[in-house]
Amino acid sequence: MIKVEYIEELQMWHAGYQDELGKLGTGFTAQKRDDAIFALGMSMGRNPERYSRPLGDYLDQSTK
């Protein structure tokens, strides 16, 4: 899930990616909401391995 939030102290937007196990990859901060989302999407396309986990990580969680 892509999570987008406004950081009041910085007056900037932050976009990050996470799944049910936690944060994945690098998040991006920009003055415009769309720019933060776009930068995240570009990074996800260029480095998909940073935004995924081995299947075993999910299977291990279901047995706990």
Phi and psi in degrees as GROMACS dihedral restraints (atoms count N, CA, C in turn):
[ dihedral_restraints ]
;  ai    aj    ak    al  type     phi  dphi    fc
    3     4     5     6     1   -86.6    20    10
    4     5     6     7     1   127.5    20    10
    6     7     8     9     1  -111.9    20    10
    7     8     9    10     1   124.4    20    10
    9    10    11    12     1  -120.9    20    10
   10    11    12    13     1   129.8    20    10
   12    13    14    15     1  -142.0    20    10
   13    14    15    16     1   152.3    20    10
   15    16    17    18     1   -94.8    20    10
   16    17    18    19     1   128.6    20    10
   18    19    20    21     1   -99.5    20    10
   19    20    21    22     1   102.9    20    10
   21    22    23    24     1   -58.1    20    10
   22    23    24    25     1   -44.3    20    10
   24    25    26    27     1   -60.8    20    10
   25    26    27    28     1   -35.8    20    10
   27    28    29    30     1   -93.7    20    10
   28    29    30    31     1   -14.4    20    10
   30    31    32    33     1    53.2    20    10
   31    32    33    34     1    47.8    20    10
   33    34    35    36     1  -139.6    20    10
   34    35    36    37     1   163.1    20    10
   36    37    38    39     1  -101.6    20    10
   37    38    39    40     1   144.8    20    10
   39    40    41    42     1  -125.9    20    10
   40    41    42    43     1   130.2    20    10
   42    43    44    45     1  -118.9    20    10
   43    44    45    46     1   131.7    20    10
   45    46    47    48     1  -141.8    20    10
   46    47    48    49     1   168.3    20    10
   48    49    50    51     1  -121.5    20    10
   49    50    51    52     1   135.8    20    10
   51    52    53    54     1  -148.3    20    10
   52    53    54    55     1   156.6    20    10
   54    55    56    57     1  -120.5    20    10
   55    56    57    58     1  -169.6    20    10
   57    58    59    60     1   -66.5    20    10
   58    59    60    61     1   -14.8    20    10
   60    61    62    63     1   -94.1    20    10
   61    62    63    64     1   -12.9    20    10
   63    64    65    66     1   136.5    20    10
   64    65    66    67     1  -167.0    20    10
   66    67    68    69     1   -70.4    20    10
   67    68    69    70     1   143.8    20    10
   69    70    71    72     1  -130.5    20    10
   70    71    72    73     1   141.4    20    10
   72    73    74    75     1    67.1    20    10
   73    74    75    76     1  -163.9    20    10
   75    76    77    78     1  -102.2    20    10
   76    77    78    79     1   136.6    20    10
   78    79    80    81     1   -89.3    20    10
   79    80    81    82     1   164.5    20    10
   81    82    83    84     1  -131.5    20    10
   82    83    84    85     1   142.3    20    10
   84    85    86    87     1  -121.6    20    10
   85    86    87    88     1   136.5    20    10
   87    88    89    90     1  -152.3    20    10
   88    89    90    91     1   163.7    20    10
   90    91    92    93     1   -69.1    20    10
   91    92    93    94     1   -32.4    20    10
   93    94    95    96     1  -106.0    20    10
   94    95    96    97     1   137.8    20    10
   96    97    98    99     1   -56.7    20    10
   97    98    99   100     1   -47.5    20    10
   99   100   101   102     1   -63.0    20    10
  100   101   102   103     1   -33.5    20    10
  102   103   104   105     1   -67.6    20    10
  103   104   105   106     1   -38.7    20    10
  105   106   107   108     1   -65.7    20    10
  106   107   108   109     1   -43.0    20    10
  108   109   110   111     1   -65.9    20    10
  109   110   111   112     1   -42.6    20    10
  111   112   113   114     1   -61.9    20    10
  112   113   114   115     1   -44.8    20    10
  114   115   116   117     1   -62.4    20    10
  115   116   117   118     1   -39.5    20    10
  117   118   119   120     1   -63.8    20    10
  118   119   120   121     1   -45.3    20    10
  120   121   122   123     1   -61.6    20    10
  121   122   123   124     1   -40.3    20    10
  123   124   125   126     1   -62.9    20    10
  124   125   126   127     1   -43.4    20    10
  126   127   128   129     1   -66.0    20    10
  127   128   129   130     1   -39.4    20    10
  129   130   131   132     1   -64.1    20    10
  130   131   132   133     1   -37.3    20    10
  132   133   134   135     1   -71.6    20    10
  133   134   135   136     1   -36.9    20    10
  135   136   137   138     1   -78.5    20    10
  136   137   138   139     1   -31.7    20    10
  138   139   140   141     1  -133.6    20    10
  139   140   141   142     1    63.8    20    10
  141   142   143   144     1   -61.7    20    10
  142   143   144   145     1   -26.1    20    10
  144   145   146   147     1   -64.2    20    10
  145   146   147   148     1   -24.0    20    10
  147   148   149   150     1   -77.4    20    10
  148   149   150   151     1   -16.8    20    10
  150   151   152   153     1  -113.9    20    10
  151   152   153   154     1    26.3    20    10
  153   154   155   156     1  -143.5    20    10
  154   155   156   157     1   165.6    20    10
  156   157   158   159     1  -125.4    20    10
  157   158   159   160     1   157.3    20    10
  159   160   161   162     1   -62.6    20    10
  160   161   162   163     1   144.4    20    10
  162   163   164   165     1   -55.4    20    10
  163   164   165   166     1   -33.9    20    10
  165   166   167   168     1   -58.5    20    10
  166   167   168   169     1   -31.6    20    10
  168   169   170   171     1   -60.8    20    10
  169   170   171   172     1   -39.0    20    10
  171   172   173   174     1   -74.8    20    10
  172   173   174   175     1   -40.5    20    10
  174   175   176   177     1   -66.2    20    10
  175   176   177   178     1   -37.1    20    10
  177   178   179   180     1   -63.8    20    10
  178   179   180   181     1   -35.9    20    10
  180   181   182   183     1   -68.0    20    10
  181   182   183   184     1   -33.2    20    10
  183   184   185   186     1   -73.4    20    10
  184   185   186   187     1   -16.0    20    10
  186   187   188   189     1   -92.9    20    10
  187   188   189   190     1    -5.3    20    10
